[in-house]
Amino acid sequence: MGDQPRRPRTLNDARTEAEAAFKKVTAKVAAGPPKRNAVPGIKEQVTLRIDQDVLEYFRGGGPGWQDRINEALRKAAGK
């Protein structure tokens, strides 16, 4: 009975086989790098969205506007 014609594949068969193959080769997602301890005085570059009028206020004071924003955020954070 080895000469029986193969039954045509159905979508479910192909999907089941694909999912089984995918599970074999996928691995668990590695954890991100450990959180670094904050070092006083070291600044980190970030992207921050600020309302245009707030940005104009701080820029209006001339150079050092980023430091002034940092001071205002520190004060708001209670530090």
N, CA, C and O atoms as a CHARMM CRD file, in Angstrom:
* protein
*
  316
    1    1 MET  N      0.80700  -1.18400   0.00000 PROA 1      0.00000
    2    1 MET  CA     0.00000   0.00000   0.00000 PROA 1      0.00000
    3    1 MET  C      0.85900   1.25900   0.00000 PROA 1      0.00000
    4    1 MET  O      0.36600   2.34200   0.31600 PROA 1      0.00000
    5    2 GLY  N      2.08600   1.13700  -0.33700 PROA 2      0.00000
    6    2 GLY  CA     2.95800   2.28300  -0.42300 PROA 2      0.00000
    7    2 GLY  C      2.72900   3.08600  -1.67700 PROA 2      0.00000
    8    2 GLY  O      3.29700   4.16700  -1.83200 PROA 2      0.00000
    9    3 ASP  N      1.88900   2.57000  -2.59900 PROA 3      0.00000
   10    3 ASP  CA     1.64300   3.26700  -3.84800 PROA 3      0.00000
   11    3 ASP  C      0.41400   4.16400  -3.78900 PROA 3      0.00000
   12    3 ASP  O     -0.03700   4.65200  -4.82600 PROA 3      0.00000
   13    4 GLN  N     -0.13100   4.38800  -2.61700 PROA 4      0.00000
   14    4 GLN  CA    -1.31800   5.23300  -2.51800 PROA 4      0.00000
   15    4 GLN  C     -0.92200   6.68200  -2.79300 PROA 4      0.00000
   16    4 GLN  O      0.13200   7.14000  -2.35200 PROA 4      0.00000
   17    5 PRO  N     -1.75700   7.38100  -3.50900 PROA 5      0.00000
   18    5 PRO  CA    -1.43800   8.78300  -3.78700 PROA 5      0.00000
   19    5 PRO  C     -1.50300   9.60300  -2.49700 PROA 5      0.00000
   20    5 PRO  O     -2.32200   9.34900  -1.61400 PROA 5      0.00000
   21    6 ARG  N     -0.62400  10.58000  -2.42100 PROA 6      0.00000
   22    6 ARG  CA    -0.60800  11.44800  -1.24600 PROA 6      0.00000
   23    6 ARG  C     -1.80800  12.38000  -1.30300 PROA 6      0.00000
   24    6 ARG  O     -2.18900  12.86400  -2.36900 PROA 6      0.00000
   25    7 ARG  N     -2.38200  12.61800  -0.16300 PROA 7      0.00000
   26    7 ARG  CA    -3.50600  13.54700  -0.16200 PROA 7      0.00000
   27    7 ARG  C     -2.94600  14.96600  -0.25200 PROA 7      0.00000
   28    7 ARG  O     -1.87700  15.24900   0.28900 PROA 7      0.00000
   29    8 PRO  N     -3.64600  15.83400  -0.91600 PROA 8      0.00000
   30    8 PRO  CA    -3.13800  17.20000  -1.05900 PROA 8      0.00000
   31    8 PRO  C     -3.08700  17.89500   0.29700 PROA 8      0.00000
   32    8 PRO  O     -3.92200  17.66400   1.17100 PROA 8      0.00000
   33    9 ARG  N     -2.09600  18.73900   0.44100 PROA 9      0.00000
   34    9 ARG  CA    -1.96400  19.49300   1.68200 PROA 9      0.00000
   35    9 ARG  C     -3.08300  20.51400   1.78600 PROA 9      0.00000
   36    9 ARG  O     -3.52200  21.07900   0.78400 PROA 9      0.00000
   37   10 THR  N     -3.52700  20.73800   2.98200 PROA 10     0.00000
   38   10 THR  CA    -4.50600  21.78500   3.21300 PROA 10     0.00000
   39   10 THR  C     -3.82000  22.93100   3.92500 PROA 10     0.00000
   40   10 THR  O     -2.69700  22.79400   4.41000 PROA 10     0.00000
   41   11 LEU  N     -4.50100  24.05700   3.98200 PROA 11     0.00000
   42   11 LEU  CA    -3.93600  25.23100   4.63500 PROA 11     0.00000
   43   11 LEU  C     -3.61600  24.93000   6.09600 PROA 11     0.00000
   44   11 LEU  O     -2.58200  25.36200   6.60500 PROA 11     0.00000
   45   12 ASN  N     -4.48700  24.19900   6.76700 PROA 12     0.00000
   46   12 ASN  CA    -4.25100  23.90300   8.18200 PROA 12     0.00000
   47   12 ASN  C     -3.00700  23.04200   8.36700 PROA 12     0.00000
   48   12 ASN  O     -2.25800  23.24300   9.32400 PROA 12     0.00000
   49   13 ASP  N     -2.77300  22.08100   7.46500 PROA 13     0.00000
   50   13 ASP  CA    -1.57000  21.25700   7.57600 PROA 13     0.00000
   51   13 ASP  C     -0.31700  22.11400   7.43900 PROA 13     0.00000
   52   13 ASP  O      0.61900  21.98200   8.22700 PROA 13     0.00000
   53   14 ALA  N     -0.30000  22.99300   6.43600 PROA 14     0.00000
   54   14 ALA  CA     0.86300  23.84700   6.20700 PROA 14     0.00000
   55   14 ALA  C      1.07600  24.78200   7.38800 PROA 14     0.00000
   56   14 ALA  O      2.21200  25.00200   7.80900 PROA 14     0.00000
   57   15 ARG  N      0.00500  25.32800   7.91800 PROA 15     0.00000
   58   15 ARG  CA     0.11800  26.24400   9.04900 PROA 15     0.00000
   59   15 ARG  C      0.65500  25.51300  10.27200 PROA 15     0.00000
   60   15 ARG  O      1.52500  26.02700  10.97600 PROA 15     0.00000
   61   16 THR  N      0.14400  24.32900  10.52300 PROA 16     0.00000
   62   16 THR  CA     0.59200  23.54800  11.66900 PROA 16     0.00000
   63   16 THR  C      2.07400  23.21900  11.54600 PROA 16     0.00000
   64   16 THR  O      2.82200  23.32900  12.51700 PROA 16     0.00000
   65   17 GLU  N      2.49500  22.81400  10.35300 PROA 17     0.00000
   66   17 GLU  CA     3.91000  22.49600  10.13200 PROA 17     0.00000
   67   17 GLU  C      4.78200  23.73400  10.29500 PROA 17     0.00000
   68   17 GLU  O      5.86400  23.66300  10.87800 PROA 17     0.00000
   69   18 ALA  N      4.31400  24.86300   9.78200 PROA 18     0.00000
   70   18 ALA  CA     5.09300  26.10100   9.88500 PROA 18     0.00000
   71   18 ALA  C      5.22300  26.52600  11.34100 PROA 18     0.00000
   72   18 ALA  O      6.30400  26.92400  11.77500 PROA 18     0.00000
   73   19 GLU  N      4.13500  26.44600  12.09900 PROA 19     0.00000
   74   19 GLU  CA     4.19300  26.82200  13.51400 PROA 19     0.00000
   75   19 GLU  C      5.13300  25.91000  14.29500 PROA 19     0.00000
   76   19 GLU  O      5.87900  26.36800  15.16000 PROA 19     0.00000
   77   20 ALA  N      5.09100  24.61900  13.98300 PROA 20     0.00000
   78   20 ALA  CA     5.97300  23.67400  14.66700 PROA 20     0.00000
   79   20 ALA  C      7.43600  23.97400  14.34500 PROA 20     0.00000
   80   20 ALA  O      8.29100  23.92800  15.23000 PROA 20     0.00000
   81   21 ALA  N      7.72300  24.27900  13.08400 PROA 21     0.00000
   82   21 ALA  CA     9.09600  24.59900  12.68500 PROA 21     0.00000
   83   21 ALA  C      9.55100  25.89900  13.34100 PROA 21     0.00000
   84   21 ALA  O     10.69900  26.00700  13.77200 PROA 21     0.00000
   85   22 PHE  N      8.66800  26.87600  13.42000 PROA 22     0.00000
   86   22 PHE  CA     9.01200  28.16200  14.00700 PROA 22     0.00000
   87   22 PHE  C      9.31800  28.01200  15.49300 PROA 22     0.00000
   88   22 PHE  O     10.26700  28.61200  15.99800 PROA 22     0.00000
   89   23 LYS  N      8.52100  27.21700  16.18800 PROA 23     0.00000
   90   23 LYS  CA     8.74400  27.02300  17.61600 PROA 23     0.00000
   91   23 LYS  C     10.09700  26.37900  17.89700 PROA 23     0.00000
   92   23 LYS  O     10.71900  26.65600  18.92200 PROA 23     0.00000
   93   24 LYS  N     10.55300  25.51500  16.98000 PROA 24     0.00000
   94   24 LYS  CA    11.83900  24.84600  17.17500 PROA 24     0.00000
   95   24 LYS  C     12.99800  25.83700  17.14400 PROA 24     0.00000
   96   24 LYS  O     13.96500  25.68300  17.89000 PROA 24     0.00000
   97   25 VAL  N     12.90800  26.85700  16.28100 PROA 25     0.00000
   98   25 VAL  CA    14.05000  27.74900  16.09000 PROA 25     0.00000
   99   25 VAL  C     13.96400  29.04200  16.88800 PROA 25     0.00000
  100   25 VAL  O     14.93900  29.79200  16.94400 PROA 25     0.00000
  101   26 THR  N     12.83400  29.31800  17.50000 PROA 26     0.00000
  102   26 THR  CA    12.74700  30.54800  18.27400 PROA 26     0.00000
  103   26 THR  C     13.23700  30.31000  19.68500 PROA 26     0.00000
  104   26 THR  O     13.09000  29.22500  20.24700 PROA 26     0.00000
  105   27 ALA  N     13.81500  31.34000  20.23400 PROA 27     0.00000
  106   27 ALA  CA    14.33000  31.25300  21.59400 PROA 27     0.00000
  107   27 ALA  C     13.64600  32.30700  22.44100 PROA 27     0.00000
  108   27 ALA  O     12.99300  33.20900  21.91500 PROA 27     0.00000
  109   28 LYS  N     13.79300  32.19600  23.73300 PROA 28     0.00000
  110   28 LYS  CA    13.24200  33.20200  24.62200 PROA 28     0.00000
  111   28 LYS  C     13.96900  34.51500  24.39400 PROA 28     0.00000
  112   28 LYS  O     15.15700  34.53800  24.07300 PROA 28     0.00000
  113   29 VAL  N     13.24100  35.59600  24.56300 PROA 29     0.00000
  114   29 VAL  CA    13.83800  36.91600  24.39300 PROA 29     0.00000
  115   29 VAL  C     14.78100  37.16500  25.55700 PROA 29     0.00000
  116   29 VAL  O     14.42300  37.00000  26.72400 PROA 29     0.00000
  117   30 ALA  N     15.97300  37.56000  25.21300 PROA 30     0.00000
  118   30 ALA  CA    16.97500  37.82900  26.24600 PROA 30     0.00000
  119   30 ALA  C     16.58500  39.08300  27.02000 PROA 30     0.00000
  120   30 ALA  O     16.04300  40.03400  26.45600 PROA 30     0.00000
  121   31 ALA  N     16.86100  39.06900  28.28700 PROA 31     0.00000
  122   31 ALA  CA    16.58500  40.24200  29.11400 PROA 31     0.00000
  123   31 ALA  C     17.51600  41.36800  28.70000 PROA 31     0.00000
  124   31 ALA  O     18.64200  41.12900  28.26500 PROA 31     0.00000
  125   32 GLY  N     17.03700  42.59400  28.83800 PROA 32     0.00000
  126   32 GLY  CA    17.84800  43.75600  28.49100 PROA 32     0.00000
  127   32 GLY  C     19.03000  43.88400  29.42400 PROA 32     0.00000
  128   32 GLY  O     19.12500  43.16900  30.42200 PROA 32     0.00000
  129   33 PRO  N     19.92100  44.78700  29.10300 PROA 33     0.00000
  130   33 PRO  CA    21.09000  44.97100  29.96800 PROA 33     0.00000
  131   33 PRO  C     20.64500  45.46000  31.33900 PROA 33     0.00000
  132   33 PRO  O     19.62000  46.13300  31.45300 PROA 33     0.00000
  133   34 PRO  N     21.39300  45.13500  32.36700 PROA 34     0.00000
  134   34 PRO  CA    21.00700  45.57000  33.71600 PROA 34     0.00000
  135   34 PRO  C     20.99500  47.09100  33.80700 PROA 34     0.00000
  136   34 PRO  O     21.78700  47.77700  33.16000 PROA 34     0.00000
  137   35 LYS  N     20.08600  47.59600  34.61900 PROA 35     0.00000
  138   35 LYS  CA    19.97600  49.04600  34.78200 PROA 35     0.00000
  139   35 LYS  C     21.23200  49.57400  35.45700 PROA 35     0.00000
  140   35 LYS  O     21.68200  49.05000  36.47500 PROA 35     0.00000
  141   36 ARG  N     21.77800  50.61500  34.86900 PROA 36     0.00000
  142   36 ARG  CA    22.98700  51.21300  35.42200 PROA 36     0.00000
  143   36 ARG  C     22.62200  52.14900  36.57000 PROA 36     0.00000
  144   36 ARG  O     21.57000  52.78700  36.55400 PROA 36     0.00000
  145   37 ASN  N     23.48400  52.22100  37.54300 PROA 37     0.00000
  146   37 ASN  CA    23.28400  53.16700  38.62700 PROA 37     0.00000
  147   37 ASN  C     23.60500  54.56100  38.12300 PROA 37     0.00000
  148   37 ASN  O     24.57400  54.76600  37.39200 PROA 37     0.00000
  149   38 ALA  N     22.78400  55.51100  38.52000 PROA 38     0.00000
  150   38 ALA  CA    23.00300  56.89100  38.09300 PROA 38     0.00000
  151   38 ALA  C     24.23600  57.45300  38.79400 PROA 38     0.00000
  152   38 ALA  O     24.39100  57.33600  40.01000 PROA 38     0.00000
  153   39 VAL  N     25.09300  58.05500  38.01100 PROA 39     0.00000
  154   39 VAL  CA    26.28900  58.68100  38.55100 PROA 39     0.00000
  155   39 VAL  C     26.00800  60.17500  38.63500 PROA 39     0.00000
  156   39 VAL  O     25.66100  60.79000  37.62700 PROA 39     0.00000
  157   40 PRO  N     26.14900  60.77200  39.81900 PROA 40     0.00000
  158   40 PRO  CA    25.87100  62.20900  39.94800 PROA 40     0.00000
  159   40 PRO  C     26.73000  63.03000  38.99600 PROA 40     0.00000
  160   40 PRO  O     27.92700  62.78400  38.84400 PROA 40     0.00000
  161   41 GLY  N     26.10100  64.00400  38.36200 PROA 41     0.00000
  162   41 GLY  CA    26.84800  64.89800  37.47800 PROA 41     0.00000
  163   41 GLY  C     26.95300  64.40900  36.04600 PROA 41     0.00000
  164   41 GLY  O     27.36600  65.17300  35.17300 PROA 41     0.00000
  165   42 ILE  N     26.60000  63.18100  35.77800 PROA 42     0.00000
  166   42 ILE  CA    26.65700  62.65700  34.41500 PROA 42     0.00000
  167   42 ILE  C     25.28700  62.86300  33.78000 PROA 42     0.00000
  168   42 ILE  O     24.26300  62.49700  34.35700 PROA 42     0.00000
  169   43 LYS  N     25.28000  63.44400  32.60900 PROA 43     0.00000
  170   43 LYS  CA    24.01500  63.70000  31.92600 PROA 43     0.00000
  171   43 LYS  C     23.83300  62.70100  30.80100 PROA 43     0.00000
  172   43 LYS  O     24.79300  62.23900  30.18400 PROA 43     0.00000
  173   44 GLU  N     22.57800  62.38300  30.55400 PROA 44     0.00000
  174   44 GLU  CA    22.24100  61.42700  29.50100 PROA 44     0.00000
  175   44 GLU  C     21.41800  62.13600  28.44200 PROA 44     0.00000
  176   44 GLU  O     20.49700  62.88900  28.76000 PROA 44     0.00000
  177   45 GLN  N     21.75100  61.89600  27.19000 PROA 45     0.00000
  178   45 GLN  CA    21.00900  62.51400  26.09900 PROA 45     0.00000
  179   45 GLN  C     19.70100  61.75600  25.88400 PROA 45     0.00000
  180   45 GLN  O     19.69300  60.53100  25.76300 PROA 45     0.00000
  181   46 VAL  N     18.59200  62.50400  25.83800 PROA 46     0.00000
  182   46 VAL  CA    17.27600  61.91700  25.61700 PROA 46     0.00000
  183   46 VAL  C     16.51400  62.77200  24.60400 PROA 46     0.00000
  184   46 VAL  O     16.91100  63.89400  24.29000 PROA 46     0.00000
  185   47 THR  N     15.42800  62.22500  24.11000 PROA 47     0.00000
  186   47 THR  CA    14.52200  62.98800  23.26400 PROA 47     0.00000
  187   47 THR  C     13.28300  63.26900  24.10000 PROA 47     0.00000
  188   47 THR  O     12.71800  62.36500  24.71400 PROA 47     0.00000
  189   48 LEU  N     12.87100  64.51800  24.11700 PROA 48     0.00000
  190   48 LEU  CA    11.76100  64.93200  24.95200 PROA 48     0.00000
  191   48 LEU  C     10.87500  65.88000  24.15600 PROA 48     0.00000
  192   48 LEU  O     11.36700  66.82000  23.53300 PROA 48     0.00000
  193   49 ARG  N      9.57900  65.63300  24.17700 PROA 49     0.00000
  194   49 ARG  CA     8.64300  66.53000  23.48200 PROA 49     0.00000
  195   49 ARG  C      8.10600  67.54300  24.47800 PROA 49     0.00000
  196   49 ARG  O      7.50700  67.18500  25.49200 PROA 49     0.00000
  197   50 ILE  N      8.33000  68.81300  24.17100 PROA 50     0.00000
  198   50 ILE  CA     7.90300  69.91100  25.03200 PROA 50     0.00000
  199   50 ILE  C      7.05300  70.85700  24.19700 PROA 50     0.00000
  200   50 ILE  O      7.33500  71.08900  23.02100 PROA 50     0.00000
  201   51 ASP  N      6.01600  71.39600  24.81300 PROA 51     0.00000
  202   51 ASP  CA     5.17700  72.37100  24.10400 PROA 51     0.00000
  203   51 ASP  C      6.04200  73.52800  23.61000 PROA 51     0.00000
  204   51 ASP  O      6.99500  73.93500  24.27500 PROA 51     0.00000
  205   52 GLN  N      5.69500  74.05000  22.43300 PROA 52     0.00000
  206   52 GLN  CA     6.48100  75.09900  21.79100 PROA 52     0.00000
  207   52 GLN  C      6.61500  76.33900  22.67900 PROA 52     0.00000
  208   52 GLN  O      7.69500  76.92600  22.75800 PROA 52     0.00000
  209   53 ASP  N      5.53400  76.74100  23.34500 PROA 53     0.00000
  210   53 ASP  CA     5.59700  77.94700  24.17100 PROA 53     0.00000
  211   53 ASP  C      6.53700  77.75700  25.36900 PROA 53     0.00000
  212   53 ASP  O      7.21500  78.69800  25.78000 PROA 53     0.00000
  213   54 VAL  N      6.57700  76.55500  25.91900 PROA 54     0.00000
  214   54 VAL  CA     7.47700  76.28100  27.04100 PROA 54     0.00000
  215   54 VAL  C      8.92700  76.32900  26.55900 PROA 54     0.00000
  216   54 VAL  O      9.79100  76.89900  27.22500 PROA 54     0.00000
  217   55 LEU  N      9.18100  75.73300  25.41100 PROA 55     0.00000
  218   55 LEU  CA    10.53100  75.74600  24.85100 PROA 55     0.00000
  219   55 LEU  C     10.97800  77.17400  24.55100 PROA 55     0.00000
  220   55 LEU  O     12.11800  77.53800  24.84200 PROA 55     0.00000
  221   56 GLU  N     10.09600  77.98400  23.97400 PROA 56     0.00000
  222   56 GLU  CA    10.43200  79.38000  23.66900 PROA 56     0.00000
  223   56 GLU  C     10.73600  80.16300  24.94300 PROA 56     0.00000
  224   56 GLU  O     11.61900  81.02000  24.95800 PROA 56     0.00000
  225   57 TYR  N      9.99600  79.86100  26.01600 PROA 57     0.00000
  226   57 TYR  CA    10.24200  80.52800  27.29800 PROA 57     0.00000
  227   57 TYR  C     11.67600  80.27700  27.76800 PROA 57     0.00000
  228   57 TYR  O     12.39000  81.21300  28.12700 PROA 57     0.00000
  229   58 PHE  N     12.08900  79.01800  27.76300 PROA 58     0.00000
  230   58 PHE  CA    13.43900  78.69000  28.24700 PROA 58     0.00000
  231   58 PHE  C     14.51400  79.18000  27.28600 PROA 58     0.00000
  232   58 PHE  O     15.56700  79.64300  27.72500 PROA 58     0.00000
  233   59 ARG  N     14.26900  79.08700  25.99700 PROA 59     0.00000
  234   59 ARG  CA    15.24300  79.58000  25.01600 PROA 59     0.00000
  235   59 ARG  C     15.35200  81.10100  25.05600 PROA 59     0.00000
  236   59 ARG  O     16.40000  81.66300  24.73800 PROA 59     0.00000
  237   60 GLY  N     14.27500  81.75700  25.44400 PROA 60     0.00000
  238   60 GLY  CA    14.26700  83.22200  25.51200 PROA 60     0.00000
  239   60 GLY  C     15.26500  83.76400  26.52100 PROA 60     0.00000
  240   60 GLY  O     15.67100  84.92200  26.42600 PROA 60     0.00000
  241   61 GLY  N     15.65700  82.96700  27.46000 PROA 61     0.00000
  242   61 GLY  CA    16.63800  83.38800  28.46500 PROA 61     0.00000
  243   61 GLY  C     18.06600  83.32900  27.96300 PROA 61     0.00000
  244   61 GLY  O     18.99500  83.65400  28.70200 PROA 61     0.00000
  245   62 GLY  N     18.25400  82.92200  26.72100 PROA 62     0.00000
  246   62 GLY  CA    19.59200  82.86400  26.13700 PROA 62     0.00000
  247   62 GLY  C     20.27900  81.53300  26.39000 PROA 62     0.00000
  248   62 GLY  O     19.63300  80.54800  26.74900 PROA 62     0.00000
  249   63 PRO  N     21.59100  81.50800  26.20000 PROA 63     0.00000
  250   63 PRO  CA    22.34100  80.26800  26.38200 PROA 63     0.00000
  251   63 PRO  C     22.13900  79.69900  27.78800 PROA 63     0.00000
  252   63 PRO  O     21.95900  80.43600  28.75700 PROA 63     0.00000
  253   64 GLY  N     22.17500  78.38500  27.86700 PROA 64     0.00000
  254   64 GLY  CA    21.97200  77.70500  29.14000 PROA 64     0.00000
  255   64 GLY  C     20.52500  77.26900  29.33500 PROA 64     0.00000
  256   64 GLY  O     20.12800  76.86900  30.43000 PROA 64     0.00000
  257   65 TRP  N     19.74300  77.35100  28.26200 PROA 65     0.00000
  258   65 TRP  CA    18.31600  77.00300  28.38500 PROA 65     0.00000
  259   65 TRP  C     18.11200  75.54200  28.74800 PROA 65     0.00000
  260   65 TRP  O     17.15400  75.21300  29.44800 PROA 65     0.00000
  261   66 GLN  N     18.98300  74.66500  28.29200 PROA 66     0.00000
  262   66 GLN  CA    18.84100  73.25000  28.63600 PROA 66     0.00000
  263   66 GLN  C     19.10600  73.03100  30.12700 PROA 66     0.00000
  264   66 GLN  O     18.43600  72.22400  30.77200 PROA 66     0.00000
  265   67 ASP  N     20.07700  73.74900  30.66000 PROA 67     0.00000
  266   67 ASP  CA    20.36200  73.65200  32.09300 PROA 67     0.00000
  267   67 ASP  C     19.18200  74.17500  32.90700 PROA 67     0.00000
  268   67 ASP  O     18.85300  73.61900  33.95500 PROA 67     0.00000
  269   68 ARG  N     18.54400  75.24800  32.42500 PROA 68     0.00000
  270   68 ARG  CA    17.38100  75.79000  33.13000 PROA 68     0.00000
  271   68 ARG  C     16.21500  74.80200  33.11100 PROA 68     0.00000
  272   68 ARG  O     15.49900  74.66300  34.10300 PROA 68     0.00000
  273   69 ILE  N     16.02700  74.12100  31.99000 PROA 69     0.00000
  274   69 ILE  CA    14.97800  73.09300  31.92400 PROA 69     0.00000
  275   69 ILE  C     15.31000  71.97600  32.91000 PROA 69     0.00000
  276   69 ILE  O     14.42700  71.48200  33.61100 PROA 69     0.00000
  277   70 ASN  N     16.57700  71.57700  32.96700 PROA 70     0.00000
  278   70 ASN  CA    17.00400  70.52400  33.88900 PROA 70     0.00000
  279   70 ASN  C     16.73600  70.94000  35.33900 PROA 70     0.00000
  280   70 ASN  O     16.25700  70.14100  36.14300 PROA 70     0.00000
  281   71 GLU  N     17.05100  72.20300  35.66400 PROA 71     0.00000
  282   71 GLU  CA    16.79500  72.70200  37.01400 PROA 71     0.00000
  283   71 GLU  C     15.31600  72.66100  37.34900 PROA 71     0.00000
  284   71 GLU  O     14.93400  72.24700  38.44300 PROA 71     0.00000
  285   72 ALA  N     14.47400  73.09400  36.39900 PROA 72     0.00000
  286   72 ALA  CA    13.02700  73.09500  36.62900 PROA 72     0.00000
  287   72 ALA  C     12.50100  71.67700  36.83000 PROA 72     0.00000
  288   72 ALA  O     11.62900  71.44700  37.66800 PROA 72     0.00000
  289   73 LEU  N     13.02900  70.73000  36.06300 PROA 73     0.00000
  290   73 LEU  CA    12.60800  69.33700  36.21900 PROA 73     0.00000
  291   73 LEU  C     13.06900  68.76100  37.54500 PROA 73     0.00000
  292   73 LEU  O     12.33900  67.99900  38.18100 PROA 73     0.00000
  293   74 ARG  N     14.28800  69.12100  37.97200 PROA 74     0.00000
  294   74 ARG  CA    14.78200  68.66800  39.28300 PROA 74     0.00000
  295   74 ARG  C     13.88900  69.18900  40.40400 PROA 74     0.00000
  296   74 ARG  O     13.54900  68.46300  41.33800 PROA 74     0.00000
  297   75 LYS  N     13.52000  70.45800  40.29200 PROA 75     0.00000
  298   75 LYS  CA    12.66600  71.07600  41.31200 PROA 75     0.00000
  299   75 LYS  C     11.30400  70.38000  41.34000 PROA 75     0.00000
  300   75 LYS  O     10.76600  70.10400  42.41200 PROA 75     0.00000
  301   76 ALA  N     10.74900  70.09900  40.15900 PROA 76     0.00000
  302   76 ALA  CA     9.45000  69.42200  40.06200 PROA 76     0.00000
  303   76 ALA  C      9.53300  67.99400  40.61500 PROA 76     0.00000
  304   76 ALA  O      8.55800  67.47600  41.16100 PROA 76     0.00000
  305   77 ALA  N     10.70200  67.36500  40.47000 PROA 77     0.00000
  306   77 ALA  CA    10.89500  66.00300  40.97000 PROA 77     0.00000
  307   77 ALA  C     11.20600  65.98100  42.46300 PROA 77     0.00000
  308   77 ALA  O     11.28600  64.91100  43.06700 PROA 77     0.00000
  309   78 GLY  N     11.38200  67.17000  43.06400 PROA 78     0.00000
  310   78 GLY  CA    11.66500  67.23000  44.49300 PROA 78     0.00000
  311   78 GLY  C     13.10000  66.90000  44.82700 PROA 78     0.00000
  312   78 GLY  O     13.37200  66.36800  45.90300 PROA 78     0.00000
  313   79 LYS  N     14.01200  67.19600  43.94800 PROA 79     0.00000
  314   79 LYS  CA    15.43700  66.88400  44.18500 PROA 79     0.00000
  315   79 LYS  C     16.25600  68.14200  44.29700 PROA 79     0.00000
  316   79 LYS  O     17.46900  68.07300  44.49600 PROA 79     0.00000
